[in-house]
C-alpha cells in the first residue's frame, strides 16, 4: 500500500468547482480541459494525505467518497490514462485494507457475513483491475483482451517500462480477486496470468515500491504447495530482500512470512518472533509507509490474539494434585 499517493486536498476541490462552472459558460473544449486538469492533479503522486495517515478509520471512511469522485471524473474523461490508473489503485487498496482484511478476521459465528464481504472485496478488486486495464488498453489497444484470453506473451510483448505502475496494480488487483474467492475455479485458472504482470513489473524495476514486489512473493511462494510452484526458500529470500529494501521500516514482510511459512511449518516460535518484529517497527514518522505499517501491526496483534486459529496448541495437563 505504500504507493497510494493521490493528491487530494481542498484546493483541488475548489479548483474543480470553479473550473466546472467556467466550463458551463465556455463550452465543451473548456469543460474538457478543466476536467482533465483536475483529473491530472488527482492522479499525480507524492502526497502523504492517505499513506502518511495514522488513523486507519479516518482513511477507511474517506476512501469511498474519493472512489466515487474518481469515477465521476472518469465519466467525463474516460481517456485519461493517469486517472484510470489512480482510480484502479484506490479500489484495490480499499478492497484489501478495508473489506477483505476485516472479513478474514470474522469467526465461525459470522460465516455468512464473511462470505458476503469477501465477495464484495472480489468485485471491488475486479473493478479496480478493469480501470487499470482500461489505461493499458488506451496505451496498447487490445491488451486486456489478450490477457484475459491467455495470450499473455503477445500482450506483454507490447508494454514498456512506462507501464510499470499499471502492470503492478493490474497484477495485484487480479490476484486479490482470486484470493478473495478461492473456490472460483475459473478465476483460479487465471493466477499465472495475474502473476505474469507482477513478473513483468519486476523485470522493469526490481525495487518497485521499496520491496512491494518482494512482499507479494513472500506470500505467493510461502503459501503455495511445491506442486503449484511454492518454495519456502524463495519466500525467505524475498523476505530478506524486502527487509533490506525497506531498511527495516516495514512491518508487512514479517507478517507475510509469519502468515505463510511459519504457519505451514507449524513453527509457533518463529511466528511469534516475526510478529514481534512487526510490532517493533516505528510508526511515529509520517512517511509513505505509515498507514501500511499501522494496518500490518493491527493484523499482527490480531494474529497473536488468535494464535490458536493457526496452530494446534495442546491444553496444559492438570496438576497431579488437583482433585478429579
C-alpha positions in Angstrom: 0.0 0.0 0.0 2.9 2.3 0.2 2.4 3.7 -3.2 -1.1 5.2 -2.6 -0.2 8.9 -3.3 -3.1 10.5 -4.9 -3.2 14.3 -4.4 -6.5 15.0 -2.7 -6.7 18.3 -0.9 -9.2 21.2 -0.5 -7.6 23.3 -3.2 -8.3 20.6 -5.8 -12.0 20.6 -4.9 -12.2 24.4 -5.1 -10.5 24.3 -8.4 -12.8 21.7 -9.6 -15.9 23.7 -8.7 -14.5 26.8 -10.3 -13.4 25.1 -13.4 -16.7 23.2 -14.0 -18.6 26.5 -13.6 -16.4 28.1 -16.1 -16.8 25.1 -18.4 -20.5 25.5 -18.3 -20.1 29.0 -19.7 -17.2 28.5 -22.0 -18.2 25.4 -24.0 -17.2 21.8 -24.4 -13.5 22.3 -25.1 -13.0 24.4 -21.9 -15.0 21.8 -20.0 -12.8 19.0 -21.2 -9.7 21.0 -20.4 -11.0 21.7 -16.9 -11.9 18.1 -16.1 -8.5 16.8 -17.4 -6.7 19.4 -15.4 -8.4 18.2 -12.2 -8.0 14.6 -13.2 -4.3 15.0 -13.7 -3.9 16.7 -10.3 -5.8 13.8 -8.6 -3.8 11.1 -10.4 -0.4 12.6 -9.5 1.8 11.0 -6.9 3.7 12.5 -4.0 1.2 13.3 -1.3 1.1 11.7 2.1 -2.6 12.6 2.7 -3.5 8.9 2.8 -0.2 7.0 3.1 1.1 9.2 5.9 -2.1 9.0 8.0 -2.0 7.4 11.5 -5.8 6.9 11.7 -6.9 4.0 9.5 -10.6 4.6 10.4 -10.4 8.1 9.0 -8.9 6.8 5.8 -11.4 4.0 5.5 -14.3 6.4 6.0 -12.9 8.9 3.4 -12.0 6.5 0.6 -15.5 5.6 -0.6 -16.1 9.3 -1.3 -12.8 9.6 -3.1 -13.6 6.5 -5.2 -16.9 7.9 -6.4 -15.3 11.2 -7.1 -12.7 9.5 -9.3 -15.5 7.6 -11.1 -17.5 10.8 -11.7 -14.4 12.4 -13.3 -13.8 9.3 -15.4 -17.3 9.6 -16.8 -16.2 12.9 -18.3 -12.6 12.0 -19.1 -12.6 8.2 -19.8 -9.4 8.6 -21.9 -7.3 10.0 -19.1 -4.8 7.2 -18.5 -3.4 8.5 -15.2 -6.9 8.9 -13.7 -7.8 5.3 -14.8 -4.7 4.0 -13.0 -5.3 6.1 -9.9 -8.9 5.0 -9.7 -7.9 1.4 -10.1 -5.2 1.6 -7.4 -7.6 3.3 -5.0 -10.2 0.5 -5.5 -7.6 -2.2 -4.9 -6.2 -0.6 -1.7 -9.7 -0.1 -0.4 -10.7 -3.6 -1.2 -7.7 -5.1 0.5 -7.3 -2.9 3.6 -11.0 -2.1 4.4 -13.0 -5.0 3.0 -11.0 -8.2 2.6 -8.7 -7.9 5.7 -11.6 -7.2 8.1 -13.6 -10.0 6.6 -10.8 -12.5 7.1 -11.0 -11.8 10.8 -14.6 -12.8 11.2 -15.2 -16.0 13.1 -17.3 -19.1 12.5 -20.3 -17.4 14.0 -20.3 -14.9 11.2 -19.6 -17.1 8.2 -22.4 -15.7 6.1 -21.2 -12.2 6.6 -17.7 -13.2 6.0 -18.6 -14.8 2.6 -20.6 -11.7 1.7 -17.8 -9.3 2.4 -15.2 -11.4 0.6 -17.5 -11.5 -2.5 -17.7 -7.7 -2.2 -13.9 -7.5 -2.0 -13.7 -9.7 -5.1 -16.0 -7.3 -7.0 -14.0 -4.3 -5.9 -10.7 -5.9 -6.9 -12.1 -6.7 -10.4 -13.5 -3.2 -10.7 -10.0 -1.8 -9.9 -8.4 -4.2 -12.4 -10.7 -3.1 -15.1 -9.9 0.5 -14.7 -6.2 -0.2 -14.9 -6.8 -2.5 -17.9 -8.6 0.5 -19.5 -5.5 2.6 -19.1 -3.3 -0.2 -20.6 -5.8 -0.6 -23.5 -5.5 3.2 -24.1 -1.8 2.7 -24.5 -1.8 -0.7 -26.1 -5.2 -1.4 -27.8 -6.3 -5.0 -27.2 -4.0 -5.6 -24.2 -6.7 -6.6 -21.7 -8.4 -8.9 -24.1 -5.2 -10.8 -24.8 -4.5 -11.1 -21.0 -8.0 -12.4 -20.3 -7.9 -15.0 -23.1 -4.5 -16.3 -22.3 -2.4 -14.6 -25.0 0.0 -13.4 -22.3 3.2 -13.3 -24.3 1.5 -11.4 -27.1 0.1 -8.9 -24.6 3.3 -8.4 -22.6 5.4 -8.0 -25.8 3.7 -4.6 -26.3 4.3 -3.0 -23.0 7.2 -0.7 -22.0 8.9 0.4 -18.7 6.5 3.3 -18.7 3.7 0.8 -17.9 5.4 -0.4 -14.7 2.9 1.1 -12.2 -0.1 -0.1 -14.3 1.3 -3.6 -14.6 1.9 -3.9 -10.9 -1.5 -2.8 -9.8 -3.2 -4.8 -12.5 -1.5 -7.9 -11.1 -2.3 -7.0 -7.5 -6.0 -6.5 -8.3 -6.2 -9.7 -10.2 -4.5 -11.8 -7.5 -6.6 -10.0 -4.9 -9.8 -11.1 -6.6 -8.6 -14.7 -6.8 -7.6 -14.8 -3.2 -11.0 -13.3 -2.1 -12.8 -16.3 -3.7 -10.6 -19.3 -3.7 -13.5 -21.6 -4.8 -13.9 -19.8 -8.1 -12.0 -22.3 -10.3 -12.4 -20.1 -13.3 -10.6 -17.2 -11.5 -8.0 -19.6 -10.1 -7.0 -20.6 -13.6 -6.0 -17.0 -14.2 -3.5 -16.9 -11.4 -0.4 -17.5 -13.6 -1.6 -14.7 -15.9 -2.0 -12.4 -13.0 1.4 -13.2 -11.6 2.9 -12.6 -15.0 2.0 -8.9 -14.7 4.0 -8.8 -11.4 6.9 -10.6 -13.0 6.9 -8.0 -15.8 7.0 -5.3 -13.2 9.9 -7.0 -11.6 11.7 -7.2 -14.9 11.4 -3.4 -15.4 12.0 -2.3 -11.8 13.2 -4.9 -9.3 12.9 -2.4 -6.4 9.5 -1.1 -7.3 7.7 0.1 -4.2 10.8 -0.4 -2.0 10.0 -4.0 -1.5 6.4 -4.2 -2.6 7.2 -6.9 -5.2 9.1 -8.9 -2.6 6.2 -8.6 -0.1 4.0 -10.2 -2.7 6.3 -13.0 -3.4 6.7 -13.8 0.3 3.0 -14.7 0.4 2.9 -16.2 -3.1 5.8 -18.6 -2.7 5.2 -19.2 1.0 1.5 -20.1 0.7 1.5 -22.4 -2.4 2.4 -26.1 -2.2 5.6 -27.1 -4.1 3.4 -28.8 -6.7 1.9 -25.4 -7.7 5.3 -23.5 -7.6 5.5 -22.8 -3.9 9.0 -22.5 -2.4 9.9 -21.7 1.2 13.4 -20.9 0.1 12.2 -18.3 -2.4 9.8 -16.9 0.2 12.6 -16.4 2.7 14.9 -14.9 0.1 12.2 -12.3 -0.8 11.6 -11.7 2.9 15.3 -10.8 3.4 15.3 -8.6 0.4 12.1 -6.8 1.5 13.5 -6.1 4.9 16.7 -4.8 3.3 15.0 -2.5 0.8 12.7 -1.0 3.5 15.7 -0.6 5.8 13.7 -2.4 8.5 11.0 0.2 8.4 8.3 -2.0 7.0 6.1 -4.3 9.1 4.5 -6.2 6.3 7.3 -8.6 5.4 7.3 -10.0 8.9 3.6 -10.5 8.9 3.7 -12.1 5.4 6.3 -14.7 6.3 4.6 -15.5 9.6 1.2 -16.0 8.0 2.6 -18.2 5.2 5.9 -20.1 6.0 5.7 -20.2 9.8 2.1 -21.4 9.8 2.8 -24.0 7.1 5.7 -25.4 9.2 3.7 -25.0 12.4 6.7 -23.1 13.8 5.0 -21.2 16.6 8.2 -19.7 17.9 9.2 -18.2 14.6 5.6 -17.0 14.2 5.8 -15.1 17.4 9.3 -13.7 16.7 8.3 -12.4 13.3 5.1 -10.7 14.6 7.1 -9.1 17.5 9.4 -7.7 14.9 6.4 -6.3 13.0 5.1 -4.7 16.2 8.5 -3.1 16.9 8.5 -1.1 13.7 8.3 2.7 14.5 5.1 4.2 13.1 5.5 7.6 14.6 7.2 9.0 11.5 4.9 10.5 8.9 6.1 8.8 5.7 4.7 6.8 2.8 4.7 3.5 4.9 2.9 4.8 8.0 -0.6 3.7 7.2 0.6 0.4 5.8 2.6 -0.3 8.9 -0.2 0.6 11.2 -2.5 -1.8 9.3 0.1 -4.5 9.4 0.6 -4.1 13.1 -3.1 -4.4 13.6 -3.1 -7.7 11.7 0.0 -8.8 13.8 -1.8 -8.2 17.0 -4.9 -10.0 15.8 -2.8 -13.0 14.7 -1.2 -13.2 18.1 -4.5 -12.9 19.9 -5.9 -15.7 17.7 -2.9 -17.9 17.6 -5.0 -21.0 18.3 -6.5 -20.5 14.8 -3.1 -21.0 13.2 -1.6 -23.7 15.4 -2.6 -26.9 17.2 -1.9 -25.9 20.8 -2.2 -28.6 23.4 -4.1 -27.8 26.5 -1.9 -27.9 29.6 -2.3 -31.1 31.6 -3.9 -30.7 35.1 -1.6 -30.8 38.1 -1.3 -34.2 39.7 -2.6 -32.8 43.0 -5.8 -31.5 41.5 -9.0 -33.2 42.6 -10.7 -35.1 39.9 
